[in-house]
C-alpha cells in the first residue's frame, strides 16, 4: 500500500525554497517518491484554509515515506515555514 507525505506550507523566502526543493527532489526519487501535488491554484469550498501551498508526495509504502522523511531532516530550511 502506498504512503503519502502531505505538507501545507507558506513560502516566505522563495529563492531559498527553490534551493531546498532542488536538494530534496533527488532524495525523494531515491526513495521512490513521486510528486502528486506541488502548489497550484486552490479554492476553498468550505471553512478556511490558511496555507497558500500544498505539496503531496506518493511513496511505494508507508515505511518508504517515513525513511524519506527522516533522511530529509538533514536538509531542513527555514525557507518554508511548515
Secondary structure by P-SEA (a helix, b strand, c coil): cbbbbbbbbbbccaaaaaaaaaaaaaaaaaacccccccccccccccccccccbbbbbbcccaaaaaaaaaaacccccccccc
